[in-house]
Amino acid sequence: MPTRQGRGPDSIQRFLPAFLLAASLLSLIISTRSLLGLPERVGLTITGFFERGFSSVGTFVEDTALSVRSLRQLRKDYEGLLAKTQEMEKIQRDYAALAAENDRLRAQLAFAVTIQTPEVPARVIGKDPGNLYSTITIDKGIEAGIRKNMPVIAWQDGTKGLVGRVVEAAQGTSVVVPLYDASSYVAARLAKSRFEGLLVGMGSEGEALGLNYVSKQALDETQPGDLVVSSGLDSLYPPNLALGRVKSISEPDYKTSLDIEVEPILDFSRIEYVFVLKASDEASPVIQGAGS
């Protein structure tokens, strides 16, 4: 028994170094494998970070490029539609202008049918507002039979009235002095009361005309709105051409006649077409449609 007790501790002491050596080797092996995998894990982590970053950047660039192309296409489509819209608007404006022109010409044609005196239709091609007198240029002249002092009339908004007279006729154009010119004088009368006077221009397109030498006896029979027509007594203009309407009436104490302001029957700023009346052996034309 003593011999067996002495072997126990000795056996443990003999195997202890071997055991420690084996444990150390095992620990070393485990540690070495851990260290060998660490760089790989770190590398994979870093590589994965950059790959995700590059992927995100690439996706962003691709999306941006697609967006830019889409915007360019949208802008191109927008410009194309805008051009078509503008073209359609131009066509619509041209159509409206042609329709309005057609209506005006139709009205002028209807007016020409009612005139009993030979006439020459003409278009206004120029206006010359000067300091001494104002003139209107039309596109017909001597070749159309127009001569100096021929009356010129026009149709406007359903109303027919006197424009003025020809003062100069050339081969292809003529010059007309309108009623509002300071050198214009027309023998006139009040259509309702038949009192006579002399219609004179004040020199400006926007001013009223003056009806002078009307007897004061006409005061009770005259009121604003009354029609003023040509009397035909000056042998220059046919009778009953509409000139304007009474705007105001005054009775100066120092005069033996009334001072009457007359609003022109025509808006001269909008006249585009006129008719030049030729001399005729027939009765002078009676212009209807202006009212009395």
C-alpha positions in Angstrom: 0.0 0.0 0.0 2.8 2.5 0.7 4.3 1.8 -2.6 0.9 2.6 -4.5 0.6 5.9 -2.5 4.1 7.0 -3.6 3.3 6.3 -7.3 0.2 8.5 -7.4 1.8 11.9 -7.0 4.8 11.0 -9.1 2.5 9.9 -12.0 0.7 13.2 -11.9 3.9 15.1 -11.8 5.2 13.2 -14.8 2.1 13.8 -16.9 1.5 17.4 -15.8 4.2 18.9 -18.2 2.7 17.0 -21.1 -0.8 18.2 -20.2 0.3 21.8 -20.0 2.2 21.5 -23.2 -0.9 20.1 -25.0 -3.1 22.9 -23.5 -0.6 25.5 -24.6 -0.5 24.1 -28.2 -4.3 24.0 -28.3 -4.6 27.6 -27.1 -1.9 28.7 -29.6 -3.7 27.0 -32.4 -7.0 28.6 -31.5 -5.4 32.0 -31.1 -3.5 31.7 -34.4 -6.7 30.9 -36.4 -8.5 33.8 -34.8 -5.7 36.2 -35.8 -5.5 34.8 -39.3 -9.3 35.5 -39.9 -9.2 39.0 -38.5 -7.6 40.7 -41.6 -10.1 38.9 -43.9 -13.0 40.1 -41.8 -11.7 43.7 -41.7 -11.0 43.6 -45.4 -14.4 42.3 -46.2 -16.0 45.0 -44.0 -14.1 47.8 -45.7 -14.7 46.3 -49.2 -18.3 45.9 -48.5 -18.6 49.6 -47.3 -16.9 50.9 -50.5 -19.0 48.5 -52.7 -22.2 49.8 -51.1 -21.0 53.4 -51.5 -20.0 52.9 -55.2 -23.4 51.2 -55.8 -25.3 54.1 -54.2 -23.3 56.6 -56.3 -23.8 54.7 -59.5 -27.5 54.4 -58.8 -27.7 58.1 -58.1 -25.8 59.0 -61.2 -27.9 56.7 -63.3 -31.1 58.1 -61.9 -29.9 61.7 -62.4 -29.0 61.0 -66.0 -32.4 59.5 -66.6 -34.0 62.5 -65.0 -32.0 64.9 -67.1 -33.0 63.0 -70.3 -36.6 63.0 -69.2 -36.5 66.7 -68.5 -34.9 67.4 -71.9 -37.6 65.4 -73.6 -40.3 67.1 -71.6 -38.9 70.5 -72.5 -38.7 69.5 -76.1 -42.3 68.3 -76.1 -43.3 71.5 -74.3 -41.6 73.7 -76.8 -43.2 71.8 -79.6 -46.7 72.1 -78.1 -46.0 75.8 -77.4 -45.1 76.4 -81.0 -48.2 74.6 -82.2 -50.3 76.6 -79.8 -48.9 79.9 -81.0 -49.4 78.8 -84.6 -53.1 78.0 -83.8 -53.5 81.3 -82.1 -52.1 83.1 -85.1 -54.4 81.2 -87.4 -57.3 82.1 -85.1 -56.4 85.8 -85.1 -56.0 85.7 -88.9 -59.4 84.0 -89.3 -61.0 86.6 -87.0 -59.4 89.4 -88.9 -60.5 88.0 -92.3 -64.0 87.5 -90.9 -64.2 91.1 -89.7 -62.8 92.3 -93.0 -65.4 90.2 -94.8 -68.2 91.8 -92.7 -66.9 95.3 -93.4 -66.8 94.6 -97.2 -70.3 93.1 -97.1 -71.5 96.2 -95.4 -69.8 98.4 -97.9 -71.4 96.3 -100.8 -74.8 96.7 -99.2 -74.2 100.4 -98.9 -73.2 100.7 -102.6 -76.5 99.2 -103.7 -78.5 101.9 -102.0 -76.5 104.8 -103.6 -78.4 106.3 -106.6 -75.4 108.2 -107.9 -72.4 106.6 -109.7 -69.7 105.9 -107.2 -66.1 104.7 -107.0 -65.3 102.5 -104.0 -61.9 103.2 -102.5 -59.8 102.2 -99.6 -58.1 104.6 -97.2 -54.3 104.1 -97.5 -53.0 107.1 -95.6 -53.7 110.0 -93.2 -51.7 113.2 -92.9 -52.6 115.2 -89.9 -50.8 118.5 -90.5 -50.7 121.9 -88.7 -52.7 123.7 -91.4 -55.0 121.0 -92.7 -55.5 117.3 -92.4 -56.0 114.9 -95.4 -56.9 111.4 -96.2 -55.4 109.5 -99.0 -57.4 106.9 -101.0 -56.2 104.2 -103.5 -58.2 105.4 -106.5 -57.5 108.4 -108.8 -57.9 109.8 -112.3 -57.9 106.3 -114.0 -61.1 105.5 -112.0 -62.8 108.7 -113.0 -62.2 110.7 -109.8 -61.9 114.4 -110.2 -61.3 117.4 -107.8 -64.2 118.5 -105.6 -66.1 115.2 -105.8 -67.9 114.3 -102.6 -66.7 111.4 -100.5 -69.1 109.3 -98.3 -68.7 106.3 -96.0 -70.7 103.6 -94.2 -70.0 103.0 -90.5 -71.9 101.0 -87.9 -75.1 101.1 -90.0 -74.8 104.8 -90.6 -73.9 106.6 -93.8 -72.4 110.0 -93.8 -70.3 112.6 -95.5 -66.5 112.2 -95.2 -65.4 115.3 -97.2 -64.3 116.1 -100.7 -61.5 115.4 -103.1 -58.9 118.2 -103.3 -56.4 116.5 -105.5 -56.5 113.5 -107.9 -53.5 111.7 -109.2 -53.2 108.7 -111.5 -53.6 106.0 -108.8 -54.5 108.0 -105.7 -56.5 110.9 -104.5 -56.4 113.3 -101.5 -59.5 114.0 -99.5 -60.1 116.9 -97.1 -62.4 115.7 -94.2 -65.2 117.6 -92.6 -63.2 118.4 -89.5 -60.5 120.3 -91.4 -60.5 124.0 -90.7 -60.8 124.7 -94.4 -64.0 122.6 -94.8 -67.4 124.4 -95.2 -70.6 122.6 -96.0 -74.1 124.2 -96.5 -76.2 122.4 -94.0 -79.6 122.3 -92.4 -81.3 120.8 -89.4 -83.1 117.7 -90.7 -86.1 118.1 -88.3 -86.7 121.9 -88.2 -85.2 122.5 -91.7 -83.3 125.6 -90.5 -80.2 126.2 -92.5 -76.7 127.1 -91.5 -73.0 126.6 -92.4 -71.1 123.6 -91.0 -67.4 124.3 -90.4 -64.5 122.2 -89.3 -62.5 123.0 -86.2 -59.2 121.6 -87.4 -59.0 118.5 -85.2 -60.4 115.0 -85.6 -61.5 114.8 -82.0 -63.3 118.1 -81.9 -67.0 118.8 -82.6 -68.0 120.7 -85.8 -69.5 124.1 -85.7 -72.9 125.0 -87.2 -73.1 128.7 -87.7 -75.6 131.2 -89.0 -78.6 129.3 -87.7 -81.5 131.6 -86.9 -82.4 132.0 -83.2 -85.9 131.1 -84.2 -84.7 127.5 -84.4 -83.9 127.5 -80.6 -87.3 126.1 -79.6 -87.3 123.5 -82.3 -83.8 122.2 -81.8 -82.4 119.9 -79.2 -79.3 117.7 -78.7 -79.3 114.6 -80.9 -81.1 116.2 -83.8 -79.6 115.2 -87.2 -77.7 117.7 -89.3 -77.6 117.0 -93.1 -76.2 118.8 -96.2 -78.6 121.2 -97.8 -77.2 121.0 -101.4 -77.2 124.8 -101.7 -73.5 125.1 -102.3 -73.7 122.9 -105.4 -70.6 121.0 -104.1 -72.4 118.3 -102.0 -75.7 116.6 -102.8 -78.5 117.3 -100.4 -79.5 115.1 -97.4 -76.0 113.7 -96.7 -75.7 113.0 -93.0 -73.2 115.2 -91.3 -73.6 114.9 -87.6 -75.9 115.3 -84.6 -76.4 118.4 -82.4 -74.2 118.2 -79.3 -75.0 121.5 -77.7 -76.8 124.8 -78.4 -75.9 128.3 -77.1 -77.6 131.7 -77.8 -75.0 134.5 -77.4 -76.5 137.9 -76.7 -74.1 139.6 -79.0 -75.0 137.5 -82.1 -78.1 137.2 -84.2 -77.7 133.5 -84.7 -77.2 130.4 -82.6 -73.9 128.7 -81.9 -74.4 124.9 -82.3 -71.8 122.2 -81.7 -72.3 119.2 -83.9 -70.9 115.7 -83.2 -69.7 114.1 -86.6 -71.9 111.3 -87.7 -68.7 109.3 -88.5 -65.8 108.3 -86.4 -63.0 109.4 -88.7 -60.4 107.4 -86.9 -62.1 104.2 -87.9 -62.8 104.9 -91.5 -61.3 102.2 -93.8 -63.4 102.3 -97.0 -65.1 105.2 -98.8 -67.2 106.0 -101.9 -66.4 108.9 -104.2 -69.6 110.2 -105.8 -69.4 111.1 -109.5 -71.4 113.8 -111.1 -74.7 112.6 -112.5 -77.7 114.1 -114.4 -80.0 112.1 -112.2 -81.4 113.2 -108.8 -78.9 113.6 -106.0 -78.7 110.6 -103.7 -80.6 110.5 -100.5 -78.6 108.9 -97.7 -80.9 106.9 -95.5 -80.3 104.9 -92.3 -79.0 107.8 -90.2 -82.4 108.6 -88.7 -84.0 112.0 -88.4 
